[in-house]
């Protein structure tokens, strides 16, 4: 079967885009160094490396060499330009994506300045964005779930969609699950999930119950 995500390929592509860009070499070097330090220190995975490279590439295209030591006005101008931009899908950036850009830039500037941030950063708002999926009408219905399952072309995809629906875990957590993680109990199928990600690198076991998954057998067969 084809991989669900082409994480390795996308990571290499964005790294190549950065390498081949017209940005100053010192900016390129610092971005590569920053992500490598995160990878070595925090153990960020490939999809997270891509996250940082992609956003820093966009920010550096806006700010140029100023990204290494932006003024308050530079930051505000960059954020304003991001609000005016559209994505490859011809849609505006969402508030949560703008917040991502702010946080990435803040983290990068702090790294470049040896852990220090200019005082003006306290004026750069980074309020939490309410999830667009919190409202009931934004969630798919059971009938919509069935339509998705019926459209699946193989048992793997059917199992993944069912597991997402039933457990509420993240896609990145599903990708870590292996067949050996699944066990049977008197009340159905369950899996032990070890989560070792996040800014605090939390490590704790979680139990994903799947008694209501309509195709639990497909999980064992995939």
C-alpha positions in Angstrom: 0.0 0.0 0.0 1.0 3.6 -0.6 2.1 5.5 2.5 -0.5 7.7 4.1 1.8 10.7 4.2 4.9 11.4 2.3 6.7 12.9 5.3 10.2 12.1 4.3 9.8 13.4 0.8 8.1 16.6 1.9 10.8 17.2 4.5 13.5 16.8 1.9 11.6 19.0 -0.5 11.3 21.9 1.9 14.9 21.6 2.9 15.9 21.7 -0.7 13.7 24.8 -1.3 15.4 26.5 1.6 18.9 25.5 0.3 18.1 26.8 -3.2 16.4 30.0 -2.1 17.8 33.4 -2.6 18.0 34.0 1.1 21.4 35.0 2.6 23.6 32.1 3.6 23.7 33.1 7.2 19.9 33.0 7.4 19.8 29.5 5.7 22.5 28.2 8.0 20.8 29.5 11.2 17.5 27.9 10.2 19.1 24.6 9.5 21.0 24.8 12.8 17.9 25.7 14.7 15.9 22.7 13.5 18.8 20.4 14.0 19.2 21.6 17.6 15.5 21.0 18.2 15.8 17.5 16.7 18.9 16.6 18.8 17.6 18.2 22.0 13.8 17.6 21.9 13.7 14.6 19.5 11.2 16.3 17.2 10.0 13.9 14.5 10.1 14.5 10.7 6.7 16.0 10.5 7.6 18.5 13.1 10.9 19.3 11.4 8.9 20.0 8.3 6.6 22.3 10.3 9.5 24.5 11.4 11.3 24.5 8.0 8.1 25.4 6.1 7.1 28.3 8.4 10.6 29.7 8.8 11.1 29.6 5.0 7.9 31.6 4.6 8.8 34.1 7.3 12.4 34.5 6.0 11.0 35.2 2.5 9.1 38.1 4.1 11.7 39.4 6.5 14.9 38.4 4.7 18.0 38.8 6.9 15.9 40.8 9.4 14.5 37.4 10.7 17.7 37.0 12.7 17.0 40.2 14.7 13.6 41.7 13.8 12.3 44.9 15.3 8.8 45.2 16.6 7.7 46.9 13.4 9.3 44.1 11.4 7.3 41.5 13.3 4.0 43.4 12.9 4.6 44.0 9.2 5.3 40.2 8.7 2.2 39.2 10.6 0.1 41.8 8.6 1.5 40.3 5.3 0.6 36.8 6.5 -3.0 37.9 7.1 -3.1 39.2 3.5 -1.6 36.1 1.9 -3.5 33.1 0.6 -2.4 29.5 0.7 -1.8 27.1 -2.2 -5.5 26.3 -1.9 -6.4 29.9 -2.4 -7.6 30.3 1.1 -6.5 32.8 3.8 -4.4 31.6 6.6 -6.5 30.6 9.6 -6.1 32.3 13.0 -4.5 29.1 14.4 -1.9 29.1 11.5 -1.1 32.8 12.1 -0.5 31.9 15.8 1.8 29.1 14.7 3.8 31.6 12.7 4.1 33.9 15.7 5.2 31.2 18.0 7.8 29.8 15.5 9.2 33.2 14.9 9.4 33.9 18.6 11.1 30.6 19.3 13.6 31.2 16.5 14.5 34.7 17.6 15.0 33.5 21.1 17.3 30.8 19.9 19.3 33.3 17.7 19.7 35.6 20.7 20.9 33.0 23.1 17.7 32.5 24.9 16.8 36.2 25.3 13.9 38.0 23.7 13.6 41.8 23.1 11.1 43.4 25.5 8.7 44.3 22.7 7.6 40.6 22.3 5.3 41.0 25.3 3.2 43.3 23.1 3.0 40.6 20.3 -0.3 38.9 21.1 -0.3 35.2 21.1 -3.8 34.5 22.4 -5.1 30.9 22.3 -7.3 30.2 19.3 -10.6 28.3 19.9 -10.7 25.1 18.0 -13.0 25.2 15.0 -14.1 21.7 15.8 -15.5 22.5 19.3 -19.0 23.0 18.0 -21.2 20.0 17.5 -22.2 21.0 13.9 -18.5 20.9 12.9 -18.2 17.2 13.8 -19.0 14.5 11.3 -22.1 12.5 12.0 -22.4 8.7 12.2 -24.0 8.6 8.8 -21.1 10.6 7.4 -18.7 8.2 9.0 -20.5 5.3 7.3 -20.2 7.1 3.9 -16.4 7.5 4.5 -16.0 3.9 5.4 -18.0 2.7 2.3 -15.7 4.8 0.1 -12.6 3.2 1.5 -10.7 1.0 -1.0 -8.9 -1.1 1.6 -9.1 -2.4 5.1 -6.2 -0.2 6.3 -8.0 3.0 5.4 -11.2 1.8 6.9 -9.5 0.8 10.2 -7.7 4.2 10.4 -10.9 6.2 9.9 -12.8 4.0 12.4 -10.0 4.4 15.0 -9.9 8.2 14.6 -13.7 8.3 15.1 -13.9 5.9 18.0 -10.8 7.1 20.0 -10.2 10.7 19.2 -6.5 10.2 19.1 -4.2 12.2 16.7 -3.1 10.9 13.3 0.5 11.1 14.5 -0.3 8.8 17.4 -2.1 6.3 15.1 1.0 6.2 12.9 3.0 4.9 15.9 0.6 2.0 16.6 1.7 -1.5 15.5 -0.3 -4.7 15.3 1.4 -6.0 18.5 0.0 -3.0 20.4 -3.6 -4.3 20.0 -5.0 -6.7 22.5 -8.4 -8.3 23.1 -10.4 -8.0 26.3 -13.8 -9.0 27.5 -15.3 -5.7 26.3 -13.6 -5.5 22.9 -10.3 -4.5 21.2 -7.9 -2.0 22.9 -4.4 -0.7 22.3 -1.7 0.6 24.6 -0.5 4.0 23.4 2.7 5.5 24.5 2.8 9.2 24.0 6.3 10.8 24.1 5.7 14.1 22.3 4.9 17.7 23.1 6.7 20.7 24.5 7.2 19.0 27.9 8.1 15.6 26.4 5.4 13.9 28.4 5.7 10.1 28.8 2.7 8.2 29.9 0.7 5.2 28.7 -2.9 5.7 27.4 -5.5 3.1 26.7 -7.5 3.5 23.5 -10.8 1.6 23.7 -12.3 0.4 20.4 -15.3 -1.7 21.3 -17.5 0.3 19.0 -15.3 0.3 15.9 -17.4 -1.3 13.1 -14.3 -2.8 11.5 -12.1 -3.8 14.4 -11.1 -7.0 12.6 -9.7 -4.9 9.9 -7.2 -3.4 12.3 -5.8 -6.8 13.1 -5.7 -7.6 9.5 -4.0 -4.4 8.3 
